[in-house]
């Protein structure tokens, strides 16, 4: 773990593991459950807690680590400077307090950060010296002598990747300063150890070419090509091929060092790209606490929190509000991107990275052409900085993964209209509809308690009409603020009454409440056949539907119907309820283990009745079917249609 040597060293493997995990998170509480998982995995023995207490006692005794209660000062505070190491017992875990610069890993990260700052400022000689001093702290692999569990393994990978990055940057500087002959031998050894690392292959080619050994540089390219084909079955990257072509043509391959700093030296102010946030967010206190706890988790080297919820749940507002609350903890700036265009088209990650690189000051001609190169450049800039990255409306993991590149000390907040699973996402926070009390508070803030109390029934009718969704409630609240002379009953009738439109009572209300657009954007994430099936189900299904019911409506086998229903649940367009056991009424809660009935929320169902179907025809409520229900189509009529091919 790159620790400084100590007078006494634990010899037992599990004691080393406990000490490594505590030291890696010095100054933060390591939960008992995290220590247990690190030591014994998913199946700890019944005595695990007692055994862990014994290990803590042995560490205190062996290493002379006193302390038991809450510490008066944390490491890093001025009052903690010069104090001896101490191991505290906390409410739900343990906290190891260490003096500053006690760990080589911390010192390595600090020097790497300083070297990058010097490199960005154009001070290449100083940066090379700093990078060398950082690399000199390594005497072997990270976590040597420690039996690493899942948390320490992740930290080991992080440190190893950071070491490679620092090594690459130091060699880059040497090449740009004309020290190509000095690094050839080092690069030959590195390439032999890491035969599929194209970056080191490229540097070896550069060093040989700049030393006047063009034929050997081209042979080095062939060596890289052979290794990649043998190990991965791949051809060299476009960047490596372009380098080879330049060498064949005898072109220059390294620019003047004065022009090669990608990040301008004049940029000292933090990057700020957050959109304006709400002055107040009602009813989301518990979810805000969840995000705060996830971001503060020091065991996640770069926390990435995913925010989910149904259409109209206020994900974007929650995201920006939370980001504004957290931004003071990220002094190097904040970056924001919306990953879904207004027409429902996903924004490519290379476009987002192009915008990010421009925001941090990279000149347009220095921004690489490929997604991989842009991600590498942004990761190089973000590593060692404290940056908050906010990504709204992520559509899938392929779009999101290249953007989860923040280093330790940074954090990423993500909102999505569908459930996403990726190792880079460290926590998930769901936004359900507001509680009735929170919904009333939103209306009371705008309309006043006296108006709500004067017509309680109309107030409850407005809350029901909005389905307790923040987006709809905010629209109603804004109208109430604009019409202070209206009682709540008049406000409710303004949405229930639909003059000159025959779309039924709910459809126009949805259009005015801001929910149609949200449902439409979510619907556009589906494939064309899935959208067609969605409309068929919304028009023909009963209040709840089983896979067998859906199969009959769509003309497919129940297995395909169930796959579609689960996919709609994944996008928050339907909700699963346990299928009642025989003899139990629907909604009784006494369901089987693996069978569900699926239902549309009234908001989604009414929206689909108004929206055009995938073929471009208006929904049934928008075609002039009178003022009756918004979903008039009989179930038998849907069964008479051609079968729908359900695909995922």
N, C-alpha and C positions, 0 to 999 in steps of 0.2 A: 504493500500500500504506500510505498514511498515515505514511510515514517522515519523521522530522525532516530538514531540509535538511542536506546535507553540503558540505564544501568542494569535493570532487571527486565527480562523478557519472558512472557508466559510460554511455557513449553507445551501444554495440552492444546490440541487442535481447536477445540471448541472455545477455550479461553481466548485464543488468538482471534477467532471469528468475532466473538463478542467485542473485544477491544478494537478490532478494525472497524466494525460498524459504528461503535460509539465515537471513535476518533474521526471517521469520515464525516460525521454529523456533529462535530464539536460545537457546542453552543446552542444546540437544538435538542428537544426531547425526542428520544428514540422510543417508540411505543413497545410495550411488552410483547404485543402480538407480532410486531415486526421482528423482534429478536427471536421469538419462538419460531416464526416461519423461516428465518435465515438459518437457524440451527437444525431444525427437524423437518422442514418442508410442510406439506399439506397434512401429514398424519403425525402430529407430535404425540409423545407418550403422555399418559395421564398425569405424570409427575413433572411435566415440562416446566411449569411455573416455579415449583419448589427447586428444581435443578438449576433454573436460571438464577434464582436468588443465591444459590450456593456459588455459582460462577462469579456473580457480582462481588460476593464476600471475598472470594479468592483473589480477584483482581485488586480490590482495595488493599488486601494484605500483602500481595506480592509486589505491587507497584507503589505502595504507600499513598493510595488515593483516598483521602478522607472525604468527609461531607456526607450529608444525608438529606437535609430538607431543601427548600427552594433557595437557589443562589441569590445573593444580594446583587451581584453584577454578572453580566454575561461577557464572554470573551469579546474583545473589540471595544468595550466601553473603556473610557480612560481610567475608571476606578479599578478595572480588572488587570491593568498592565502590571507585569512583574509578579503576578500571583502564581502559586504553585498549582499543578494539575489537581483537579478535585472531581470526584464522581458523586453526583447528587441523585438521590431517589426522589422521583416526582410522583404525581398522582397516578399516572398510567404508564410510567416508563422510567427512563434514566437519562440524565444529562451529564455529559463529560465537559468540564470546563478546562480549557488549556490556555496558557499564555500565547501571545501573538508569535507567529513564525515557529510554532512547535512542530508543524508537519511539513515535510518536503512537498507533499501534494499541493498544499495551499501556496507554498512559496513558488512552486512551478507554475501554477495558474497565474499568480500575480506577475511573475516575470514575463510569461507569454503575453499577458495583456499589455504590459509596458512595451515589449518589443513591437507589438502590432501598432501601438500608438506612434512609436518612433518611425516605423516603416511608413505609416500613412502620412506623417509629417515630412517625409523625404529624407530623414536622418538615417541613411542606410547603414553607415558604419556602426553607429550606436545600436541600431536594431540587431545587426549581426552579432555584436558582443553580447547583447541581452539574451538573444535566442540561444547562443552557445552556453551561457551561464544557466539557463533554464534546463537545457538538455543534459548538462553536466550533473544535475541532481539525480538522474536516473542511474541506477547501478544494476538493473535487471528488469524483469517484467513486473508490472503492477501486481499487487496482492501476493507477491512471492511469500511462501510460507503460510498462507492463509487458505483454509478450506472455504471457498466462497459459495454462498447461496445465491438466490436470485437477485437480491439487492446489491450485494458486493460484485456480482458478475456484471451487472449493468454499469457500476462505477468503474470497474476494470476496463470495460469496453470504452467508456467515455475518456478515461485517462490515456489509453493507448491511441485512440483517434486524435486526441489533442496533441499527443507527442508527435504523431506522424505529420499533423498540420504544421507544427512548429518546425520540424525538420525540413519539410518542403519549403517553408517560407525562408528559412536560413539559407538553404541551397539556392533558392531563387535570387536572394540578395548577392550571394557569392558569384553567381553567373553574371548578374547585371553589373557587378563591380570588376569583371574581368578575371576572376579567380577560377576559370574553367579547368585549368590543368590541376589545381589543387584538389578539386572535388571528384575527379574521374575515378580514382581508386575507391573512394568512399561509395560512390554511386554504383560501381560494379558489384560491391559487396551487398548493398541494399537491394539491388535488382535480383541478385541470387536468392536473397531471403524472401522477397515479395515479388514473385515472378508475374503476377497478374495486376500489379499496381501500375496503371498506364502513366500516371503522373511522374513516377520515378524513371520509367523508361524514357519519357520525353526529356527529362533533365539529363539523363546520360547521353542521349543523342545530341542535345544542345552542347554539352561540355565537350564531347569529342569533335563536333563540327567547328566550334569556336577555337579549338586547339589546332585546327588545320588537318584533322583526321576524318575527312568526309567519308571515305570508304568504310571506316570502322563505325561511323555514325549510322550509315545505311545498313550495315550488318547488325547493329544494335536494334534497328527497326525490325529486321527479319527475325531476330531473337524474340522480340516482343510479340510479333505475329504468331510465331510458333508456340510460345507459351500460352497465349490466349486461346488459340485453336485447340491445344492439347487439354487445357484445364477447363475451358468453358464452352468450347465450340463456337467462339465468336471471332469476328474480324476486328482489327484495331479501330478505335474511335475515329470520327471524322477529324478531330483535332490532331491526332497522331499522324493520320494520312496526309493532312495538309502540311505538317512539318516535314514529312518525308519528301513531298513534292517540291517544297521550297529548297531543300538541300540538293535534290537532283538538279534543280535549275540554278543552283549556286546563289540564291537570294539571301539577303540578311535575315536573320531569325531572332535577333535580340535588339530591342530599341535602345536609344540613349537612356541611361538611368534617370536623367532629369525629367524624362517624359513618361516614365513607366509607372508612376504611382497612381493607382486607380482611384484612390480616395484623396480628395484635395486637402492640402495642409491647412487651408484657411478655414475649414469647417470645424468650429469648436462648439457651436450651439447645438442643443439636442434636437433631434428630428421630431416634429409634432404633426401628425396627420389624422388625429381622431376627429370625427364629426361632432357637432354639438350634442351634448347629452341632456336628459331631462333634469329639471331642478329637484324633482322628488319622484321616487318610485314607491307605489303603494302596494302592500300585500306580498312583497317578495323578500321579506326579511330572512326567512329560513334559507332560501336559495342563495341569497347574497352571502350568508355565513358559510354555506357549502363551498362556494367559489373561493372565498377567502381562505378557508382551511386547505383547499386543494392547492392553491397557489403558494401558500406558506409552507407546504410539505417539502422539507429539505431533502427527503429521500428521493424525490423526483428531480433529476438533474435539470430538466427543463420542463416544468409542468405545462401541460396542454389540456385545458378544460373544455369539454364539449357541452353546449347548451342546446337542449331539444325541447320541442313542444308542438302542439297542434296549430293549424292556421289560426292566426289572431291572438296567440298567447303572448305576443310582445317580445319575441326573442331578440329582435334587433335593438329595441329600446333597452332591454335588460343588458344586452352586451355592451352598448356604449355607456350606459349609466355605470355599470360595474368597472369598465375600463377607466372612466374618469375618477372613480373612487380609488383605484389602484395606482394611477399613473405616477404619483409622487414617489413610489417605491422603485421606479425605473428611470433613473436620472439621465440615461443616454437616449431617451426618446420613446416615441410610440408610432407605430405604423398601422394603417387600416386599409383593408381591401374588401370590396363586396364581390363575391365569387359567382354571383348569378346576375346576368344582365336583365334589364327591364322586360325584355321579350322572352325571358325564360331560357336563354342560351348560357351555358356555363362559360365562365371566363377562363381561358387556358392558364395554367400555373406559370408558364414562361412570360405571359403578359404581366401577371402580378409581380413577378420577380424583376421584370424590366422597370416597372413603376417604382418598386422598392429601391432598386439600385440608383435610379435617378433621384429619388428623394434623399438618399444619403450622400449625394454629391458626385456619383460616378458620371463622368462625361459620356455622352451618347456613343462616341466612337470607341470607348473602352468597354462597353457592355457586350459580353460574349453573345454569340448567335444561338447557342443551344441551351436547352433547359438544364442539362447537367452542369454546364459551365457556369450558368447564371446562379444556380443553387450553390455551387462551390464558392463562388465569389461572395455571395451574400452570407453564407455560413462563416467564411473567413472574417467578414466584417463584424458579424454579430457575436462571434465567439469571444468571451471575455468581457462583453458589454452587458449592461442591464437594460434590456429593451422589452417593451410590451407590444406584442403583435396581435392584432384583432382581425379575425377573418369571418365575415358575415356571409351567411347563405352558402356554405360549402355544399357541393352536390354529391361528391363521392370521394372515396379514399384515394383514388388515382390522382384526382385534382389536388387533394389536400396534402398528400405525403411529401411532395417536394418543398412545401412551405413550412413544414415542421422542422426547421433547421436552427432554431435558436439554441444557444449554448447555455451552460449553467449561469444562473443569475437572471436570466430572462424568463418570460412566460408568454404563453399563447392562449388566447380566448377564441373559441370557434362556436358559431351557431349554424345549425343545419335544420332543414325541413324533414330529414329522414334520419333514422338511426345509422350510425357509422361505427365500425369496429376497426381499430388500428393500434398497433403497439405504441405508436407515438402519442396517442390520446391517453392521458393518465387519470382522468376523472370525467364523470358525466353528471350533469345537473339537468333535471327535467322541470319544465314549467307547466304545471296543470292549470286549469281555470282557477281564478281567484276564489277565495272563500267568500261566502255571502257577506260577512262583515267587511272584508276588504273591498268588495264591489260597492257596498254602500258608502264606504269612506271615499272612494274615487268620486262618486256622484256628490257627496256632501261637500267635498273640497271645492267643487265648482258651483253647486247650486245652493249650498247652505243647508244646515240641519233643519231649519224651520220649514223649508219647502218640502223636504223629504217627509218630515213628521206630519205635515198637513195632508198628505195623500200617500199613505203607506202602501196601499194596494197598487197604485200606479207605479210607485218606486219599485216594488217587487216585480211588476210586469216589465219594466225597463230592464231590470237585471236579468230576468228570464229571457227576454228578447235578445239580449247581448250574450247569453249563455255564459255569463261571468268571464268573458274574454276581454283582456285589457284593451286591445285595439278598438273593439266596438264600444266599450264603456268610455274610452277617451273621446270618441267622436260624439257620443251622447252628452258627455260632460261639457265639451266645447260648445255644443248647441245650447245647452242650458245656461252657459256663461254669457252667450250672445243674446239670449232671450230671458233676462232676469225677471220679467213680468209674467212669464208663463208658469202656471202650476205644473206639477209633475204629470197630471193627467193630460194636459194639452201637449206636453212634450212627448208622451207616449203615443198620442193620436197622430202626431206629425209623422211618425214612422209607420203606424198601422194603416193610415189612410193613403191610398195610392191613386190620386185622380189621373184620368187619361191613360192609365196603364192597367192592363189586365193580366198581370203576372202573378196574381195570388198575394196573400198577405205577407209572406216572408221574403220572397225574392227581392223586391225593391228595397226592403229594409236592409237586406244584406249589402246591396249595392251602395246604399248610403252610409252603412256602418263600416265600410272599409274592409269587409271580409271577402268579397268576391275576388279581388285581386290576389289576396293571399292564397285562397283555395286554388285559383287558376295557376299561379306559379308552382305550387306543389304538384298539381295535376300534370303539368308539363314535364316534370321529371320522369314520368312514366313513359314506357314505350307506346307506340300508336295503338297496338292491339290491347294493351292493358288499359289505356284510356277509354277505348271503345267499350271494353268489358265493364269498366267502372261506371260509365253512364247507363249501361243496361241494368246493372245491379241497382243503382240509385233510383231508376225509374220503376223497376218491377218488384224489388224485394220487399218483404214485410219489414216490420220494425227491427227484427233480428233475422239472421239467415245462417243456416248451417252449410257446410261444404256441399251436402247433397242438394239443398235448395239452390245454391249457386250453380251447381252442375246442371240442374234442370233449366235454369234461366239462360245459361250461356251455351248449352249444348255440348258440354265437355265432360270428361270423367271426373269423379269427385276429387281424385288426387290433384289434378291440375287446378280445379276450382279452389281447393284448400291452399295451394301454392300462391295463387293470385290473392286470396283473402289475406294471407300472412304478409304478402308484399305490400298490400294496402295498409295493413297495420303498421308495417315498418315506416311508412310515409305519413302516419297519423291521419290517414283518410278514413279509416275504420278503427273500431275498438273491439277487443275480444272480451267476451263474458264467458265464464264457465258454463258448459252445457249442463242443464239440470239433470240430475239422476232421474230414472224412471219414477213417475208419480209426484215429482217436485215441480212446482210452477216455475216458469221462466223468470230469472232474476232473483230466485230464492237464495242463490249463493251456494247451494249444495250441488256442486258440479262434479263431473268425473275428472280424472287426473289429466287427460290429454285431449279432451274434446271441448270445442268452444263453439258458441254462437257469436256471430259478428254483427256489429251494428254501425250505422252511420250516426254521427252527431247531427242534430237538427240543422246546425249551421252549414256543415259540409253538404248534407243532402239537398237543402234548399239552394245552395250555391250551384250545385251541379244541375239542378232543374232550370236555372237561368242561363248558365254558360252554354256556349255552343258545344256540340259533340265533336269528336275528332274529325268528322267529315266536313265540319264547317256549318252544320245546320244549327239554328238556335235551339236552346233547351226547351222542353215542353212548356215551362212556365212563361217563356218569352214568345210563344207562338199564338197567343190569344186563345187560351183554353178556358177563359172565364175567370171568375174570382174564387174558384174552389181551391182544393189542395194543390200544392205546387208539384206533387208527384202523382199525376193522374193515371199513368199507363198501367193497364191490367197486367197481371203476371202472365196470363196465357198468351197475350200478344207478344211478349218478349220471347216466349218459347217457340213461337212460330217463325222467328227470324232464323237466319243462317247461323250455324255454330260459330262461336268465337274461339280463335286459337289463342290460348293463354301462354305467354312466354315470359321469361324473366331474364 
